[in-house]
Every structure is written in C-alpha cells, then in structure tokens.
Amino acid sequence: MAEEGSKRDSIKMNMKGCQTNNGFVQNEDIPELDLDPGSSEHILGPEEPNAKNIQPYAGMPKEVLFQFSGQARYRVPREILFWLVVVSVLVLIGATIAIIAISPKCLDWWQAGPMYQIYPRSFKDSDKDGNGDLKGIQDKLDYITTLNIKTIWITSFYKSSLRDFRYGVEDFREIDPIFGTMEDFENLLAAIHDKGLKLIIDFIPNHTSDKHPWFQLSRTRTGKYTDYYIWHDCAHENGITTPPNNWLSVYGNSSWHFDEVRNQCYFHQFLKEQPDLNFRNPDVQEEIKEIMQFWLTKGVDGFSFNAVKFLLEAMHLRNEIQVNASQIPDTVTRYSELYHDFTTTQEGMHDLVRSFRQTMDKYSREPGRYRFLGTEAYAESIDRTMRYYGLSFIQEADFPFNNYFTTLDTLSGNTVYEVITAWMENMPEGKWPNWMTGGPDITRLTSRLGNQYVNIMNMLLFTLPGTPITYYGEEIGMGNILATNLNESYDVNTLLSKSPMQWDNSSNAGFSEGNHTWLPTSSDYHTVNVDVQKTQPTSALKLYQALSLLHANELLLSRGWFCLLRNDSRVLVYTRELDGIDRVFIVVLNFGESTLLNLQEMISGLPVRLSIKLSTNSASTGSQVDTRGIFLERGEGVLLEHKMKNLLHRQTAFRDRCFISSRACYSSALDILYSSC
C-alpha cells in the first residue's frame, strides 16, 4: 500500500506542469499551467515552438532554452561579447609581442649591482683561531646587504698548502679546514641566496699544488696521469739543473724544476710548488670541467677564472726574447726581463675559455640562474684584454676584470679619462664594462693614492656605466698595514692589502675574539671601522651606501649614456643621460689642486644654480651651486641634477665623446624601456 501511495504522488508531481526541475528550485512567481482537459492552455511540445506566452525561468528544459537563445535580443549581445573577447586577446598578444620585440635585454644580476670581493681569511673569524672563515662571512651578510651589494665574490678557499695564498690547490673539491667544512660552505651559499644575493668563487685551472694526487701519480708515470703536467728532459748533475730553455717563473728564476722521482723537469709558471697542468691533454680539460660541474651543482652562481693567459705554452720550447738584447743571458732571472711570447696567450687558449663557457651554459638554462664567467686579465694590453669578451657569435667571459685603475699611482682628470676611454672605445659592441680600484694583490687605494681619494674614487665607480667592484674594506677607506713581524712564508708586499677587516674599535678590530690574528690589524682601526662610520653622516661608509642606493634606483646610472664634457690635469666632468628622461646627472670630480670651474662654458643653456644630488662633502648634499663658478678641493666630487631636453649624445659636438654599454630608451607614458630609439 505504501508503494502504491508513493507511486500516485510521483505521478501527480510529474503531471503538475510537466516541468523538469533539474535540481533548481522553481520560481514561485511563475504560474502553474492548468492541466484541466477543458482548459485552452496546454504544454508546448517540441513540434510546437511558439513560446510567446512563456517567460524564461530557472531550470527550463533545453528545448525551451533554445527558443529564447535564438532571439535577437539574446543572440546579438552574446556575439558582441564573444568578438570583443577575441579582439582583446589578439590585441594583448600583439602588444606583448611588440613590447618583447622593442624591449632591450634586461640587465642580468651581475650587471644590476656592485660586486663585493672578500679575501676569506681576513674578513671575519668565527672560531677564535685568528683566521677568517666561511661562518664569519655568513655572520656578516646583513652588513653586506646594507651596501646594496648584488654579488659576493670569494677568493680561493680550496684545500691547499699555505704557499701563494692558497693558489696551490691540493683538492679542488674540498674546503681548506682553516675556512671550515663543506657543510659550512653549503650553509653560507644558502644564506646568500636567501638574502637575494649571488655568489661567485675563484677558480684556478692553470696549476695545482705539488701535493695534489694528480701530480703524485704523474711523477710515477701512472696511467693517464703520466702527461697531466708538462714534463721535459733536462740535465741535472751535482745538484745543478740545466733547464730546457730560458723560460722564467713569474716570481723569478727558471720555470723548470727537476723532480728526482721522475728524473725529469716539470714546468711551473709560478712557484715550484705549483706545477702547471698540461691543457693540451684532453683528459686534463675534462677533469677541470668536472670540477666546474661539481661546484655548479652545489649552486654557485659563477667563477672568476685566474691566470687564464698561462693555460697554454708553445710546444717548440724555443727561448723567449730578452727585453735587453745586450744583457748576458745567464743574468736574466727576473720575469720582466723577457718578452713572454711563448708562455702566455697562446693559440688555442681562447678555445679553452669558450669550452668553459659552454660547460657553464648547461647550468644557465633555468630562469634566473644564469652562471657568470669572469676572467683575470692582469698586465694584459687593452686589445688582448678585450678578446676575453669573445666574438659577436661566440661568447667567452661575461667580462674580463678591469684592473686598470689599480695601475694608477697618481690621479688626474686626464689619466682617469684615458682609462675610461681605453675600455669603452675598445669594448666590443653590446658587451658590459666593469671597474675596480683594489684587490688582494694590489696596494690599497688609501695607501697608494691617499685618504683624500677614497670618496671620489667610489663616486667615480658608481657613476660610470657598468658593474662597480669593491674589495672588502674599501667602503670605509682601509689602508695597507705596515710590514712588521709578518710570520708568513709569502712575499711581504702582497700581504699588506690583506689585513683583517676593521669592524669596530674593540680588540683585533672586532675581526676575532682570539688572542692573535694571522696578520696584524691596521693601527688606524680605532677610527677607521664599520661601527664608527655607520653613525657618522660624513663618513666614507655613508657616502658609499648613498652611492650604491642611487646606482640601484637610477636608470641614468644603470642604463644611461656617458658623455665627456671636460678633462684636464685636475678635473673630469661628464654626464649620465638616457633617451626619454628629460634630466641628466652632471658629475664633477677634482683629482688635482683646488679649482674653480665654470660649467656654463661647457653646456649651453645651463641654469645659474643647480642642486647637488650627492657630494663627497656631505654638508653640500642637497644644497645649490653657482654653475658659473664651482669651487672644488682636491679629492672633492659632486653629482648635480639638471633638467635637459636636448641630450648631449644627440648633439654633433659630443657624438664622439659619448659611450653606452646597452642602448635603451625610456617611455614615461608606459613606464618601460625600449630599444628602438
């Protein structure tokens, strides 16, 4: 009985209007259809399409829905919306393609901000043994970020003997215990990346330590290692060796050393404890590439390749030509007394660098993970240095490190401009410059040129086109230490620029809490230190931070033209400008005696008064100067801001005095850069 009652109720529901609900609650306002047989209204079937008396309602069957969807008042708006969507998508796609087509290449991370070079043994000691280490660097990452640094460059930390500052490597895959462990390195690398920074490390492919397993196996002629180094027969009698030729070591005397185990001489461009690898052996090339892959897999962002010009030597072993032809050959013992045509920059050397680039490119395919390659080009001519950039269709280094400023013992507007133009005029089109004023083996700027040039040289680096590179301590004006009681087996002259970083005025300058440090701290650390300078508005550190911040935020500095206005024995004046921006920076630097400068003689239409954006004299920042007579002391520099529509690089008179690294124009309307200027 219950089943029959339920069936009757179901039949009544189905008959009531004969409308399918499909899960919707029917609108109560819709009148129910009368199913009385006597009624004149009845349900429309498929064969009765007239729906004039029915309004749309929720849950209507598709047959009824089709009746309404075909009506013009519903169809036309729908078609209009459809075509609007299609056109909008096509416009967006076209605009995207156009923007990509006209946009210049974005600056990569190694171009976008300064690099900070750290000699790890001297930066920060975390375990009180008097030696800086990897944990110490990690402890100071917050400080490095306050400098607006983008890339940290750490010099050699591989397992090695103390000879030649750890450039005689015993194991390329191990951290020297003095710096910590591989876990310490991995933690440091992760912390650097967490800060949004990048890490490049030194790599020394030319030679190893004589304690390296490869060399020990080569001495005994074991398997493939027999020819991993450059061996040659030589006479050795009564403890006296007659070398195969007159080739000299960088450090003086013969570059050949007799090995009693193998009974042959091996070749070394540097110390006898640093035998040169034989890069004409394909197995050696593969070993080096595998070491590169080891560190790239760890996550390092790039390498600085050292001593690459020494990778190959001439196979004929002929004597090199003496600089002084009349000098008695047996007295030629200094490296500078020979022309090194057979032991540097040999044919095939650049092919090796290109092969290193290809190895690194395999790890550069992920977005944001480009791997940087820089090469040391110390003491090379400018044309040879430029070859490290590679060719327009074959890339080598992203840039060779530019150390030409470090060779200046005196400064003038002329000498500084000569360094700038030598690089910019010879640099291949589309390549990127870089500038540095110091390094581990170079006398510090303060000791080489004087305290008064610290600020002006930092202003120069940050207002030139390209990547500025800072050696640790230069931001506070550290100088060399005095050569007293240095208990190390190194050339004393190369130690003086490696003194401990000066953090504060506590014991050991805050570098170490131990009882001693591997090198003494500088005597001026009580006043020249980070802790003091970060609270002084007039300090070198404060100016460095202001310059680096301006460099990070101003397209004029990161992408703009460099145009020379004047250079002489005292001053250097130039502008930084960019198409699409109606203002320029005018940089005025005085390297000589106090001078009075008339800018209106250099730029027509210049206002009488201009505001100082930044000055090496912090008291002047924000003030105005009279452009008819700007007075500058020795070592003083100012960065002026000026509204200008007729930019100098467009003017015929300045066309040959303007340079740009990566051409771009700015659209203020769209707030984008584009390349079709």
C-alpha positions in Angstrom: 0.0 0.0 0.0 2.8 2.4 0.8 4.4 1.7 -2.6 1.2 2.4 -4.4 0.7 5.7 -2.5 4.2 6.8 -3.3 3.7 6.0 -7.0 0.5 8.0 -7.1 2.3 11.0 -5.5 5.1 10.7 -8.1 2.6 10.7 -11.0 0.9 13.8 -9.6 4.3 15.6 -9.4 5.2 14.6 -12.9 1.9 15.7 -14.2 2.0 19.0 -12.4 3.1 21.4 -15.2 5.2 18.6 -16.8 8.3 20.7 -16.0 11.7 19.2 -15.2 13.3 20.9 -12.2 16.9 19.7 -12.8 17.9 20.5 -9.3 16.7 24.1 -9.3 14.0 25.5 -7.0 11.4 26.8 -9.3 10.5 30.4 -9.1 7.2 30.7 -7.1 6.1 33.6 -9.2 5.8 31.5 -12.4 2.2 30.4 -12.7 1.5 26.8 -12.8 0.0 25.5 -16.0 -3.6 24.2 -15.8 -3.8 20.6 -16.7 -7.5 20.6 -16.8 -8.6 18.9 -20.1 -11.1 21.7 -20.6 -8.5 24.4 -20.4 -7.5 26.2 -23.6 -3.8 26.2 -22.5 -1.6 23.1 -22.8 2.0 22.2 -22.7 4.2 23.1 -25.7 5.9 20.1 -27.2 8.9 20.0 -29.5 6.7 20.3 -32.5 5.0 23.5 -31.1 7.8 26.1 -30.9 5.5 29.1 -30.1 6.8 30.3 -26.7 5.2 33.8 -26.7 3.3 33.2 -23.5 6.2 31.7 -21.6 8.9 33.8 -19.8 12.4 32.5 -19.1 12.6 30.7 -15.8 15.3 28.8 -13.9 15.6 25.2 -14.7 13.8 25.4 -18.1 14.4 22.4 -20.4 16.9 22.8 -23.2 14.1 22.8 -25.8 12.6 25.9 -24.2 16.1 27.4 -23.7 16.9 27.1 -27.4 13.8 29.1 -28.2 15.0 32.0 -26.2 18.7 31.8 -27.1 17.9 32.2 -30.8 16.1 35.5 -30.3 18.0 38.6 -31.5 17.9 40.4 -28.1 19.9 37.5 -26.6 22.0 36.4 -29.6 23.4 39.8 -30.6 24.8 40.8 -27.2 26.3 37.4 -26.9 28.0 37.6 -30.3 29.3 41.1 -29.5 30.9 39.9 -26.2 32.4 37.0 -28.0 34.1 39.1 -30.6 35.2 41.7 -28.1 37.0 38.9 -26.2 38.6 37.6 -29.3 39.8 41.1 -30.4 41.0 41.9 -26.8 43.1 38.7 -26.7 44.6 39.4 -30.1 45.4 43.0 -29.1 47.1 41.7 -25.9 49.1 39.1 -27.8 50.2 41.7 -30.4 51.1 44.2 -27.7 53.1 41.6 -25.8 55.0 40.6 -29.0 55.6 44.3 -29.8 56.9 45.0 -26.3 59.2 42.0 -26.3 60.4 42.9 -29.8 61.3 46.5 -28.9 62.4 45.9 -25.3 66.2 45.9 -24.6 67.7 42.9 -22.9 67.1 43.1 -19.2 70.2 43.6 -17.1 71.3 40.3 -15.5 72.2 40.0 -11.9 75.9 40.5 -12.5 75.1 43.8 -14.3 72.4 45.2 -12.0 74.6 46.0 -8.9 78.0 46.1 -7.4 80.2 43.1 -6.6 82.0 42.7 -3.3 85.3 40.8 -3.2 86.2 39.1 0.0 89.5 37.6 1.0 88.0 35.0 3.4 91.0 34.6 5.7 90.7 38.3 6.6 87.0 39.1 6.7 85.7 37.6 10.0 86.9 34.9 12.4 84.1 32.9 13.9 86.1 30.3 15.9 88.7 32.5 17.6 91.7 30.9 15.8 92.8 34.2 14.3 91.8 33.3 10.7 88.7 34.4 8.9 86.3 31.7 7.8 83.1 30.9 5.9 80.9 31.1 9.0 82.4 34.5 9.6 81.2 35.7 6.2 77.8 34.3 6.9 77.7 36.2 10.2 78.2 39.5 8.3 75.7 39.1 5.4 73.4 41.6 7.0 76.1 44.2 6.8 76.8 43.3 3.2 73.2 43.9 2.3 73.3 47.4 3.7 75.9 48.2 1.0 73.3 47.3 -1.7 75.6 44.6 -3.0 74.2 42.2 -5.6 77.1 39.7 -5.8 79.6 38.4 -3.3 83.0 37.2 -4.8 85.0 35.0 -2.5 88.7 34.3 -3.4 90.3 30.9 -3.1 89.2 28.7 -0.2 90.2 25.2 -1.6 92.2 22.7 0.3 95.8 23.8 -0.2 99.2 24.5 1.4 100.0 27.9 2.7 102.1 28.6 -0.4 101.0 31.6 -2.6 97.7 32.4 -0.7 96.0 29.0 -1.3 96.5 29.2 -5.1 98.4 25.9 -4.9 95.4 23.7 -4.7 95.6 20.1 -3.3 92.0 19.3 -3.8 89.5 21.3 -5.8 86.5 19.6 -4.3 87.4 20.2 -0.6 87.3 23.3 1.7 90.5 24.0 3.5 90.0 23.3 7.2 91.2 26.8 8.1 88.0 28.1 6.5 85.6 25.4 7.7 83.8 22.4 6.2 81.7 21.7 3.1 78.7 22.0 5.3 79.8 25.5 6.3 80.0 26.4 2.6 76.6 25.0 1.8 75.1 26.9 4.7 76.8 30.1 3.5 75.6 29.6 -0.1 72.0 29.0 1.1 72.1 32.1 3.3 73.5 34.2 0.5 70.7 33.1 -1.8 68.1 33.7 0.9 69.3 37.3 1.0 68.7 37.6 -2.7 72.4 37.7 -3.4 74.6 35.8 -5.8 78.0 34.1 -5.2 81.0 33.7 -7.5 84.2 32.0 -6.4 87.8 31.9 -7.6 88.8 29.1 -9.8 92.5 28.4 -10.7 92.7 25.9 -13.6 96.3 26.6 -14.7 98.1 24.7 -11.9 97.8 22.6 -8.8 99.9 22.0 -5.7 102.7 19.6 -6.0 100.9 17.7 -3.2 97.9 17.1 -5.4 97.2 13.4 -6.1 97.4 14.0 -9.9 100.9 15.3 -9.6 102.0 12.4 -7.3 100.6 9.9 -9.9 102.2 11.9 -12.7 105.7 11.7 -11.0 105.4 7.9 -11.1 104.1 7.8 -14.7 100.9 6.2 -13.5 98.3 5.5 -16.3 96.6 8.6 -17.8 98.2 10.9 -15.2 101.6 10.5 -16.9 101.0 13.5 -19.1 98.8 15.6 -16.8 101.7 18.0 -16.3 104.4 19.4 -18.6 107.5 17.3 -18.3 110.7 17.5 -20.3 114.1 16.0 -20.2 116.8 18.2 -18.6 120.4 17.8 -17.4 120.9 17.5 -13.6 124.3 17.0 -12.3 125.8 17.7 -8.8 122.6 19.3 -7.7 122.7 21.8 -10.6 119.9 21.7 -13.2 120.2 22.8 -16.8 116.7 23.7 -17.9 115.4 23.0 -21.4 115.2 26.8 -22.2 115.3 30.3 -20.7 111.6 30.5 -19.6 111.2 32.2 -16.3 108.7 32.0 -13.4 106.5 34.9 -12.6 108.4 35.0 -9.3 111.8 34.9 -10.9 114.4 32.3 -11.9 113.8 29.3 -14.1 110.3 28.0 -14.5 111.7 24.4 -14.7 112.3 22.3 -11.7 114.0 18.9 -11.5 112.0 16.1 -10.0 114.1 13.2 -8.6 111.3 10.7 -8.7 110.5 11.0 -12.4 114.1 12.2 -13.3 112.7 15.0 -15.5 111.9 18.7 -15.2 108.4 19.9 -14.8 107.2 23.4 -15.8 105.7 25.9 -13.4 104.7 29.5 -14.3 104.6 30.4 -10.6 106.2 28.7 -7.6 107.9 25.4 -7.9 105.2 24.0 -5.6 102.6 24.9 -8.3 103.3 22.7 -11.3 101.4 23.7 -14.5 98.7 21.4 -15.8 99.1 20.2 -19.4 96.0 21.6 -21.1 96.9 20.0 -24.4 95.8 16.8 -22.8 92.1 16.3 -23.3 91.8 14.3 -20.1 93.0 17.4 -18.2 90.4 19.5 -19.8 87.7 17.0 -18.8 88.9 16.9 -15.2 88.7 20.7 -15.0 85.2 20.7 -16.5 84.1 18.0 -14.0 85.3 20.2 -11.1 83.4 23.1 -12.5 80.3 21.0 -12.7 80.8 19.9 -9.1 80.6 23.5 -7.8 77.8 24.5 -10.3 75.8 21.6 -9.0 76.4 22.9 -5.5 74.7 26.1 -6.6 77.5 28.6 -7.1 76.5 31.4 -9.5 79.7 31.8 -11.3 83.5 31.7 -11.4 86.4 34.2 -11.6 89.0 32.3 -13.7 92.5 33.2 -12.6 95.7 33.1 -14.6 94.0 32.0 -17.8 96.6 33.6 -20.1 99.1 31.0 -18.7 96.9 27.9 -19.7 99.0 27.0 -22.8 102.7 27.3 -23.7 104.4 26.9 -27.0 105.2 23.3 -27.9 108.5 24.2 -29.6 110.2 25.2 -26.3 112.3 28.0 -28.1 114.0 30.6 -25.9 112.0 33.7 -25.2 113.4 37.0 -26.4 115.3 39.2 -24.0 114.0 42.8 -23.4 117.6 43.9 -23.3 119.4 42.1 -26.1 122.8 43.0 -24.8 122.2 41.6 -21.3 124.2 38.4 -20.5 121.7 35.5 -20.8 122.9 33.9 -17.6 121.9 37.0 -15.7 118.4 37.1 -17.0 116.4 35.9 -13.9 113.6 38.4 -13.5 110.2 37.9 -15.2 110.2 41.4 -16.6 113.5 40.8 -18.5 111.8 38.6 -21.1 109.1 39.0 -23.7 106.7 36.2 -22.9 105.5 35.4 -26.4 105.8 31.6 -25.9 104.3 31.2 -22.4 101.2 33.5 -22.4 98.1 33.9 -24.6 99.0 31.0 -26.9 96.8 30.0 -29.8 94.0 27.7 -28.5 93.8 29.5 -25.1 90.6 31.2 -26.0 89.2 27.9 -27.3 89.7 26.6 -23.7 87.8 29.6 -22.2 85.0 29.0 -24.7 84.7 25.4 -23.7 84.5 26.5 -20.0 81.7 28.9 -21.1 79.8 26.0 -22.8 80.0 23.9 -19.7 78.6 26.8 -17.6 75.8 27.4 -20.2 74.4 24.0 -19.4 73.6 25.3 -15.9 72.2 28.6 -17.1 69.0 27.3 -18.7 66.8 27.8 -15.7 65.2 31.3 -15.4 67.2 33.5 -13.1 70.0 31.0 -12.8 72.5 32.4 -15.3 76.0 31.4 -14.4 78.7 34.2 -14.6 82.2 33.8 -16.0 84.8 36.4 -15.4 88.5 36.2 -16.3 91.5 37.8 -14.8 93.4 39.8 -17.4 96.2 41.3 -15.2 99.1 43.0 -17.1 97.5 42.4 -20.5 97.3 45.0 -23.2 93.9 46.5 -23.8 93.4 44.7 -27.2 94.3 41.3 -25.6 92.0 42.0 -22.7 89.1 42.7 -25.0 89.5 39.3 -26.6 88.2 37.7 -23.4 84.8 39.0 -24.3 84.7 36.6 -27.2 83.2 37.2 -30.6 79.8 38.5 -31.5 78.6 35.0 -32.2 80.9 33.0 -29.7 80.8 34.1 -26.1 83.7 33.7 -23.7 83.8 35.8 -20.5 80.9 38.0 -19.4 83.7 40.4 -18.8 87.4 40.3 -18.1 88.0 42.0 -14.8 89.1 45.6 -15.4 92.0 46.4 -13.1 93.4 49.4 -15.0 92.5 51.9 -12.3 94.7 49.9 -9.9 97.7 50.6 -12.0 97.5 54.4 -11.4 100.0 55.7 -8.9 98.9 59.3 -9.4 95.5 60.7 -10.4 94.4 63.4 -12.7 91.4 64.1 -14.9 93.4 63.1 -17.9 94.8 59.8 -16.6 91.3 58.7 -15.3 89.7 59.6 -18.6 92.3 57.7 -20.5 91.5 54.5 -18.5 87.7 55.0 -19.2 88.0 55.7 -22.9 90.6 52.9 -23.4 88.0 50.4 -22.2 84.8 51.9 -23.7 86.3 52.5 -27.1 87.8 49.0 -27.4 85.0 47.0 -25.8 83.0 45.0 -28.4 79.5 46.3 -29.1 76.9 45.1 -26.8 79.3 44.0 -24.1 79.4 45.2 -20.5 82.2 47.1 -18.7 83.3 46.8 -15.1 85.6 48.9 -12.8 87.6 48.2 -9.7 90.2 50.1 -7.6 91.6 47.3 -5.5 92.2 43.6 -4.9 94.1 41.1 -2.8 97.4 41.6 -4.5 97.2 45.3 -5.1 98.2 48.1 -2.8 95.1 49.6 -1.2 93.8 52.8 -2.7 94.3 54.8 0.5 98.0 53.7 0.7 98.6 54.1 -3.0 96.9 57.5 -3.6 96.0 59.0 -0.3 93.0 59.2 2.1 91.5 62.2 0.2 90.8 60.0 -2.9 88.6 57.3 -1.2 85.3 59.1 -1.6 86.0 60.5 -5.1 87.0 57.1 -6.4 83.9 55.5 -5.0 81.8 58.2 -6.7 83.6 57.5 -9.9 83.0 53.8 -9.8 79.3 54.2 -9.1 78.7 56.8 -11.8 80.4 55.1 -14.6 78.5 52.7 -16.9 78.9 49.1 -15.9 79.5 47.0 -12.8 81.4 48.5 -9.9 83.6 46.1 -7.9 84.6 46.7 -4.3 87.4 45.0 -2.4 86.4 44.5 1.2 87.3 47.5 3.4 87.4 50.0 0.5 83.9 51.2 1.6 85.4 52.5 4.8 88.8 53.6 3.4 91.0 50.8 4.8 94.7 51.1 4.0 97.7 48.7 3.9 99.3 47.5 7.1 102.9 48.2 7.9 105.4 45.4 7.1 106.4 44.4 10.6 106.5 40.9 12.3 104.7 39.1 9.5 105.2 35.5 10.3 104.1 34.1 6.9 106.0 32.5 4.1 104.8 35.0 1.5 106.1 37.9 -0.4 105.6 40.6 2.2 104.4 43.2 -0.4 101.4 41.1 -1.3 100.4 40.6 2.3 99.9 44.3 3.2 96.5 44.6 1.5 95.1 41.5 3.2 94.8 42.8 6.8 91.8 41.9 8.9 88.6 43.7 8.2 88.0 46.6 10.7 84.6 46.1 12.3 84.8 48.1 15.5 87.3 49.6 17.9 87.5 46.5 20.2 90.4 44.2 20.4 91.6 43.0 17.0 89.2 45.5 15.4 86.3 43.1 16.0 87.7 40.7 13.5 88.5 38.0 16.0 87.9 37.2 19.7 91.1 35.1 19.7 94.4 36.0 21.3 96.1 36.6 17.9 95.3 37.2 14.3 97.0 35.8 11.2 98.0 39.3 10.2 98.1 42.4 12.5 95.2 44.9 12.2 95.9 48.3 10.9 96.9 50.9 13.5 94.0 53.2 12.5 91.3 50.7 13.3 90.0 52.8 16.3 88.7 55.4 13.9 88.5 53.6 10.5 85.9 50.9 11.2 82.4 50.0 10.3 80.9 50.6 13.8 82.1 54.2 13.9 81.4 55.1 10.4 77.8 53.8 10.3 76.9 56.5 12.8 78.8 59.4 11.2 76.8 61.2 8.5 80.1 62.4 6.9 81.8 59.0 6.8 83.1 57.2 3.7 80.7 54.3 4.5 77.6 56.6 4.5 78.6 58.0 1.1 79.3 54.5 -0.3 75.8 53.4 0.8 74.2 56.5 -0.7 76.0 56.0 -4.0 75.1 52.3 -4.2 71.5 53.1 -3.5 71.4 55.8 -6.1 73.0 53.4 -8.6 70.4 50.8 -7.9 67.4 53.1 -8.3 68.5 55.4 -11.2 68.2 54.3 -14.9 70.5 57.2 -15.7 73.3 55.3 -13.9 72.5 51.7 -14.7 71.5 52.2 -18.4 72.4 55.7 -19.5 74.9 57.3 -21.8 78.3 58.5 -20.6 79.3 61.8 -22.2 82.6 63.6 -21.5 82.4 67.4 -21.0 85.9 68.1 -19.9 89.2 66.5 -18.7 92.5 68.1 -17.8 95.2 67.8 -15.3 92.8 68.4 -12.5 89.2 67.7 -13.3 87.0 65.2 -15.0 83.4 66.3 -15.9 80.9 64.0 -17.6 77.1 63.5 -17.8 74.9 60.4 -17.5 71.7 60.7 -19.6 69.0 58.5 -21.1 66.7 59.0 -24.0 63.2 59.6 -22.7 64.3 61.1 -19.4 64.4 64.9 -19.5 67.0 65.2 -16.8 70.7 64.4 -16.6 73.3 63.9 -13.9 76.4 66.0 -14.2 79.4 64.5 -12.4 82.3 66.8 -11.5 85.4 65.2 -10.0 88.6 67.1 -9.0 91.7 65.0 -8.7 94.2 67.9 -8.6 94.7 71.1 -6.7 91.7 73.3 -5.6 90.0 74.7 -8.7 87.1 76.9 -9.7 85.1 75.5 -12.6 82.6 77.2 -14.9 80.1 74.7 -16.1 78.2 77.2 -18.3 81.2 77.2 -20.6 80.7 73.5 -21.2 76.9 73.3 -21.5 74.8 75.9 -23.3 71.6 77.0 -21.6 72.7 75.7 -18.2 70.8 77.4 -15.3 72.8 79.6 -13.0 72.0 77.4 -10.0 71.8 73.6 -9.8 71.1 71.3 -6.9 73.7 68.9 -5.6 72.3 65.3 -5.6 75.3 63.9 -3.8 78.7 65.2 -2.8 81.9 63.8 -1.3 81.4 66.6 1.2 78.2 65.5 2.9 77.5 69.0 4.1 77.0 70.1 0.5 74.4 67.4 -0.4 71.0 69.0 -1.1 72.4 72.5 -1.4 72.8 74.5 -4.6 75.8 75.7 -6.5 76.5 78.5 -8.9 77.3 76.9 -12.2 79.4 79.9 -13.2 81.9 79.1 -10.6 82.0 75.7 -8.7 84.8 75.6 -6.2 86.2 72.1 -5.5 89.0 71.0 -3.2 91.4 68.2 -4.1 89.6 64.9 -3.9 86.1 66.5 -4.0 83.3 65.5 -6.3 79.7 66.5 -6.8 76.8 64.9 -8.6 74.4 67.6 -10.0 70.9 67.1 -11.3 69.7 69.2 -14.3 66.6 69.3 -16.5 67.7 69.0 -20.1 65.7 68.0 -23.2 68.5 68.3 -25.9 70.7 65.5 -24.6 74.4 65.7 -25.3 74.7 62.3 -27.1 72.4 63.6 -29.8 74.5 66.7 -30.4 77.1 66.5 -33.2 79.8 68.2 -31.0 79.6 65.4 -28.4 78.9 62.4 -30.6 82.5 61.1 -30.4 82.7 61.7 -26.7 79.7 59.6 -25.7 79.5 55.9 -24.9 76.8 53.4 -23.9 77.0 49.8 -23.0 73.5 48.6 -23.6 71.4 51.1 -25.6 67.9 51.7 -24.2 65.2 54.5 -24.2 62.6 55.2 -21.6 58.9 55.7 -22.2 57.4 57.7 -19.3 53.9 57.1 -20.6 54.2 53.3 -20.5 56.9 53.2 -17.8 59.0 50.8 -19.9 62.4 50.7 -21.6 62.6 50.1 -25.4 65.4 49.7 -27.8 64.1 51.4 -31.0 65.2 54.9 -30.0 
